[in-house]
């Protein structure tokens, strides 16, 4: 008996990157301006007849416009591990349902994933921008996004949403363009950075600029990359985006091999968008009971609850075990890898330095530092939000110590004080800041309910 014909199942959502050029100069808050720039973006779903179902998604530090769906190769096959960075959230039948909403993801100016940034050529000089790329702010990104929406013929958004730095952009939209936003979904974010957060960003930046290969930000002219500094910056980010509980359960004090073979398998960074960047490195791990893991756009473990396993992390598979030593299991070295967490951090730092731009890292972390809408109202957030008209959903996570629930509650309090319509959910999740990227049923259920009951109403 002949076997039945197998018909391949088409992916639910195929993403197609696009780019739009803007000749007119964009004034920046610094007093500088930028002209002849491009914005990379993707759209999912269909814009309805009255153009009222558009949802803008703003990305975090090192993500991009590839929010959802997958990429196809030239043969029409799905590229392995090419899912968008918020694919758990956005797509047909998902909390932000692309069968109902027209979703837009935009890569911000200054990024290194397609939009004009430090890696592109300055039209005024004919040379790569490098350190000459102007400093940009959250407000500048929002103004650039507004221009893109104008070009797409979208006057008013059904919703603007984002997590972390993306949440700051969503909040800024309600302040800069109150008449253009009906709903704002702000996840794992804050009205400004604490001194501790600014300190972490500064240490990461110092690691980059003190790398001998940085050359004042003009390293491309010298044919080198400041990879050492980027590695350290990435390692710092990993630590801050995970909770202490997750790190202890995932890694603990387990010892690992002192070296990491360069030929280890890899997964793409969730959120890398250009075709040439669709195979960016990441890592999978299965251990301890926290389940499978991959790298998130923020840079920490992306944990998938309920997929527990016992295999060794992928970056350690087939690696030599530590030799027995008379003095015990340690190598007693200040330079070699002793612990699993060291191995993981070094691996991720190495991979990050292969694809991310150092000047972009400086620009985006500084934009985080500068964001503080209350500063223009004497530090009074309630006064700053007095003019917003959008309805809000805010979500925070109990173990997120970098953008703690208390910071989200500051926004909630200011909105309630202005008698605005606001919903708030505090999710008891163990994963730290990166919980906003994970497949948590409670969290996704909150967003789904809000979009079904309010945004679609």
C-alpha positions in Angstrom: 0.0 0.0 0.0 1.4 3.4 -1.0 2.0 5.8 1.8 -0.2 8.9 1.7 1.1 12.0 0.1 2.6 14.4 2.7 1.6 18.0 2.2 3.8 20.5 3.9 2.0 22.8 6.2 2.5 26.5 5.4 3.7 28.7 8.3 0.9 30.7 10.1 2.7 34.0 9.5 5.4 34.9 7.0 7.3 38.1 7.6 8.5 40.3 4.8 11.0 43.1 5.7 10.4 46.5 4.1 12.2 49.8 4.2 11.1 53.4 3.7 13.3 56.3 2.9 12.8 59.8 4.3 14.6 62.7 2.6 13.3 65.5 4.9 15.4 66.2 8.0 14.2 64.9 11.3 15.0 67.4 14.1 16.4 65.8 17.2 16.1 66.8 20.9 19.8 67.3 21.0 19.5 70.2 18.6 21.0 68.2 15.7 19.1 66.6 12.9 19.3 63.7 10.5 18.2 63.6 6.9 18.2 61.0 4.1 17.5 58.2 6.5 15.8 54.8 6.2 13.5 53.0 8.6 13.2 49.2 8.3 9.8 47.8 9.3 7.4 44.8 9.0 3.7 44.6 9.0 1.4 41.7 9.8 -2.3 41.3 9.1 -4.5 43.6 7.1 -5.4 47.3 7.6 -9.1 47.6 7.7 -11.2 49.9 5.6 -11.3 52.8 8.1 -7.7 52.2 9.1 -8.6 51.9 12.8 -7.0 48.5 13.7 -3.3 49.4 13.6 -1.1 48.4 16.5 2.5 49.7 16.7 5.0 47.5 18.5 8.2 49.3 19.9 11.3 47.2 20.4 13.7 47.0 23.3 17.5 47.5 23.4 18.8 45.0 20.8 15.7 43.7 19.1 14.4 45.0 15.8 11.4 45.3 13.5 11.1 41.5 13.2 8.4 41.2 15.8 6.5 38.1 14.7 6.3 35.3 12.1 9.1 33.6 10.2 11.3 34.2 7.2 11.4 32.0 4.1 14.5 31.0 2.1 14.6 31.3 -1.7 13.0 27.9 -2.0 10.1 29.0 0.1 11.1 26.9 3.1 11.0 28.3 6.6 14.4 29.5 7.8 15.4 27.7 11.0 14.9 29.6 14.2 13.7 32.8 12.3 10.8 33.5 14.6 10.2 37.1 15.5 11.2 38.2 19.0 7.6 38.6 20.3 6.2 35.6 18.3 4.5 34.3 21.4 2.5 37.5 21.7 1.7 38.4 18.1 0.1 36.4 15.2 -3.0 34.6 14.1 -5.1 33.6 17.1 -2.5 35.0 19.6 -3.1 37.7 22.2 -2.5 40.4 19.6 -4.4 38.6 16.9 -3.2 39.5 13.4 -6.5 38.2 12.0 -8.0 41.3 13.6 -5.2 43.8 14.0 -2.7 45.3 11.6 0.6 45.1 13.5 3.6 47.3 12.6 7.1 46.7 13.9 9.7 49.4 13.3 13.5 49.3 13.7 14.7 52.5 15.4 17.1 55.0 14.1 20.6 54.2 15.4 20.0 50.5 15.4 22.1 48.0 13.5 19.3 45.9 12.0 18.4 47.8 8.9 17.4 51.3 9.8 20.0 54.1 9.4 22.5 53.9 12.1 26.2 54.2 12.9 27.1 51.4 10.4 25.6 53.3 7.5 27.2 56.0 5.3 26.7 59.6 6.2 25.4 61.3 3.0 27.1 64.6 4.0 30.6 63.0 4.2 30.5 59.9 2.2 32.0 58.0 5.1 30.5 55.6 7.7 28.8 57.5 10.5 30.5 55.7 13.3 30.8 58.0 16.3 29.4 60.9 14.2 25.9 59.5 14.3 23.8 61.9 16.3 22.6 61.0 19.8 18.9 60.0 19.6 16.3 59.8 22.3 13.0 57.9 22.9 11.1 61.1 21.8 13.1 61.2 18.6 12.2 57.5 17.8 8.6 58.3 18.4 8.7 61.2 16.0 10.3 59.0 13.4 7.7 56.3 13.9 5.0 58.9 13.5 6.4 59.9 10.1 6.3 56.2 9.1 2.7 56.0 10.1 1.9 59.1 8.2 3.4 57.5 5.1 1.4 54.4 5.6 -1.8 56.5 5.9 -2.5 55.7 9.6 -3.8 58.7 11.5 -4.7 57.0 14.7 -3.4 53.8 16.4 -5.7 51.3 18.0 -2.8 50.6 20.4 0.9 51.1 20.9 2.8 48.6 22.9 6.2 47.5 24.0 8.3 46.0 26.8 11.2 47.6 28.7 12.6 50.3 26.5 9.7 49.6 24.1 7.3 50.4 27.0 9.0 53.7 27.4 8.3 54.5 23.8 4.7 53.5 24.2 4.4 55.8 27.2 6.1 58.6 25.2 3.6 58.1 22.3 0.7 59.0 24.7 2.5 62.2 25.7 3.8 63.4 22.3 0.8 62.4 20.2 -2.2 62.0 22.6 -4.7 62.3 19.8 -3.2 59.5 17.8 -3.3 56.7 20.4 -6.4 54.9 21.8 -4.6 52.4 24.0 -1.1 52.0 25.4 0.3 48.6 26.6 3.4 49.2 28.8 5.1 46.0 29.9 8.1 45.6 32.4 8.9 49.3 32.0 9.4 52.5 34.1 8.9 56.2 33.9 12.7 56.7 34.0 15.8 54.8 35.0 17.0 54.6 38.6 20.6 55.5 39.5 21.4 51.8 39.7 20.2 51.3 36.1 22.1 54.2 34.8 25.2 52.8 36.6 24.8 49.5 34.9 24.6 51.2 31.5 27.6 53.3 32.2 29.8 50.3 33.2 28.7 48.6 29.9 29.6 51.7 27.9 33.0 52.1 29.7 33.8 48.5 28.8 33.2 49.4 25.1 34.9 52.8 24.9 38.0 51.6 26.7 38.5 48.7 24.4 41.8 49.6 22.4 39.9 48.7 19.2 37.2 51.3 19.8 39.2 54.2 18.3 36.8 56.9 19.5 33.9 55.1 17.8 35.6 55.2 14.3 36.8 51.6 14.4 35.5 50.8 10.9 38.1 53.1 9.5 40.8 51.0 11.2 39.3 47.7 10.0 38.7 46.4 13.6 35.8 45.9 16.0 35.8 46.5 19.8 34.7 42.9 20.5 36.3 42.7 23.9 34.3 45.6 25.2 31.1 44.4 23.6 31.6 41.0 25.3 31.7 42.5 28.7 28.8 44.8 28.0 26.7 41.8 27.0 27.7 39.8 30.1 26.6 42.7 32.3 23.2 42.7 30.5 22.7 39.0 31.0 23.2 39.3 34.7 20.7 42.2 35.1 17.9 40.6 33.0 17.7 37.4 35.0 16.5 36.9 38.5 18.7 35.5 41.2 16.5 32.5 41.6 16.7 31.6 37.9 20.4 31.9 37.8 20.8 29.8 40.9 18.5 27.1 39.7 19.8 27.1 36.2 23.5 27.2 36.9 24.1 27.1 40.7 27.7 26.4 41.5 28.1 23.7 38.8 31.6 23.4 37.4 32.2 23.5 33.7 34.9 22.9 31.2 37.6 25.6 31.1 37.3 26.2 27.3 34.5 26.4 24.8 34.9 24.8 21.4 34.4 27.4 18.6 32.3 25.0 16.6 29.3 24.8 19.0 25.9 24.8 17.4 23.9 28.0 17.5 20.4 29.5 17.3 19.5 32.9 16.0 18.9 35.9 18.1 15.2 36.4 18.4 14.6 39.7 16.8 17.3 39.8 14.2 15.6 40.9 11.0 17.6 41.4 7.9 18.0 38.2 5.8 21.8 38.3 6.2 21.3 38.5 10.0 18.7 35.8 10.3 21.1 33.2 11.6 22.5 35.2 14.5 23.8 33.1 17.4 22.0 32.2 20.5 22.0 29.2 22.8 19.7 26.5 24.0 19.8 24.9 27.4 17.9 22.2 29.2 18.6 21.6 32.8 17.4 21.7 36.4 13.7 21.9 35.8 13.5 25.4 34.2 13.2 23.9 30.8 14.4 24.9 27.4 16.1 28.2 27.0 17.2 30.5 24.2 18.5 34.0 24.0 16.0 36.8 24.2 16.3 40.2 22.6 17.2 41.7 25.9 20.1 39.2 26.2 19.2 36.8 29.0 17.8 33.3 29.0 14.5 32.9 27.3 12.9 30.3 29.5 10.0 28.2 28.4 8.2 26.8 31.4 6.9 23.3 31.4 9.7 21.9 29.1 12.0 20.5 31.8 14.8 18.2 30.8 18.0 16.8 32.1 20.4 17.2 29.3 23.5 19.4 29.6 23.3 22.9 28.1 24.1 23.0 24.4 27.2 25.1 24.8 28.7 22.4 27.1 27.6 19.3 25.1 30.6 17.0 24.4 32.9 19.4 26.2 35.7 17.8 28.2 35.0 17.4 31.8 37.3 18.9 34.5 40.1 16.5 35.3 40.5 15.1 38.8 42.9 17.1 40.8 44.5 16.1 44.1 43.5 19.4 45.7 39.9 19.0 44.7 37.7 19.9 41.7 39.0 23.4 41.1 41.7 24.5 38.7 42.8 27.3 41.1 43.1 29.7 38.2 42.0 33.3 38.0 41.7 33.2 34.2 40.2 29.9 33.2 36.5 29.0 33.3 35.6 27.2 36.5 31.8 27.6 36.7 28.9 26.9 34.3 27.6 30.5 34.7 31.0 31.8 33.6 30.9 29.5 30.5 27.5 30.7 29.6 28.3 34.4 30.0 31.5 34.1 28.0 29.7 32.2 25.2 27.0 34.8 24.9 29.4 37.7 25.1 31.5 36.2 22.2 28.4 35.7 20.1 27.0 39.1 20.7 30.2 40.7 19.7 30.0 39.1 16.3 26.9 40.9 15.2 26.0 43.9 17.3 27.4 47.4 16.6 29.3 49.0 19.5 28.1 52.6 18.7 24.5 51.3 18.6 24.9 49.9 22.1 26.2 53.3 23.3 23.3 55.2 21.6 20.5 53.0 22.8 21.7 52.8 26.4 22.1 56.5 26.5 18.5 56.9 25.2 17.4 54.8 28.1 19.3 57.1 30.5 17.7 60.3 29.1 14.1 59.2 29.2 12.4 61.1 32.0 9.1 62.7 31.0 8.4 64.0 34.5 11.5 66.1 34.4 9.7 68.7 32.3 7.0 68.9 35.0 9.3 69.5 37.9 9.7 65.8 38.5 5.9 65.4 39.0 4.8 62.4 37.0 1.1 63.0 37.6 1.5 66.5 36.1 3.4 65.1 33.2 0.6 62.6 32.4 -2.2 65.1 32.9 -2.7 65.5 29.1 -2.8 61.9 28.1 -6.1 60.6 26.7 -5.2 56.9 26.0 -6.4 54.0 28.0 -3.6 51.9 29.6 -2.7 48.3 30.4 0.5 48.0 32.5 2.1 44.7 33.3 5.0 44.0 35.7 6.8 40.9 37.0 7.6 40.2 40.7 11.2 39.2 40.2 12.1 41.9 37.8 14.6 43.9 39.8 15.8 46.1 37.0 12.3 47.4 36.1 10.6 46.5 39.3 6.8 46.4 39.8 7.1 49.5 42.0 8.1 51.5 38.9 5.0 50.4 37.0 2.9 51.3 40.0 4.3 54.8 39.8 2.8 55.1 36.3 -0.5 53.6 37.5 -0.7 56.0 40.4 -0.1 59.0 38.2 -2.7 57.8 35.7 -5.3 57.1 38.4 -4.6 60.5 39.9 -5.6 62.0 36.6 -8.7 59.8 36.5 -7.5 57.9 33.4 -8.7 54.4 32.5 -5.9 52.1 33.5 -5.6 48.3 34.1 -2.7 46.8 35.9 -1.4 43.2 36.3 1.5 42.1 38.4 2.6 38.6 37.4 4.3 36.4 40.0 7.0 34.9 37.7 10.5 33.7 38.6 12.3 34.8 35.5 13.3 38.4 36.1 13.1 41.2 33.6 13.0 38.9 30.5 9.7 37.4 31.7 8.0 39.9 29.3 9.3 37.8 26.4 8.3 34.4 27.7 5.4 32.1 27.0 3.6 32.6 30.4 -0.1 31.7 30.2 -1.1 34.2 32.9 0.7 37.1 31.3 -0.4 36.3 27.7 -3.9 35.9 29.0 -4.0 39.3 30.5 -2.9 40.9 27.2 -5.3 38.7 25.2 -8.2 39.8 27.5 -7.3 43.4 27.2 -7.1 43.4 23.4 -10.4 41.4 23.1 -12.4 43.4 25.6 -11.0 46.9 25.2 -8.8 47.4 22.1 -11.2 45.6 19.8 -14.3 47.1 21.3 
